[in-house]
């Protein structure tokens, strides 16, 4: 799917200092995704290609819009 080398280069598009992790669900459940390690936004992977467009991302529970995400609020200390 995604090589470890490629994964190590990927960052959240909302805060390019924050890495993402690969989340692979069990067979038949949800789609694989890259998940921001800070704001928990999920970027779905379709046919092996990650969609890193923020406007297409799955927001974490309780977050009404992109502007409320920690990666958009303020820089990490």
Order of alpha helices (4+ residues) and beta strands (2+ residues): alpha-beta-beta-beta-beta-beta-alpha
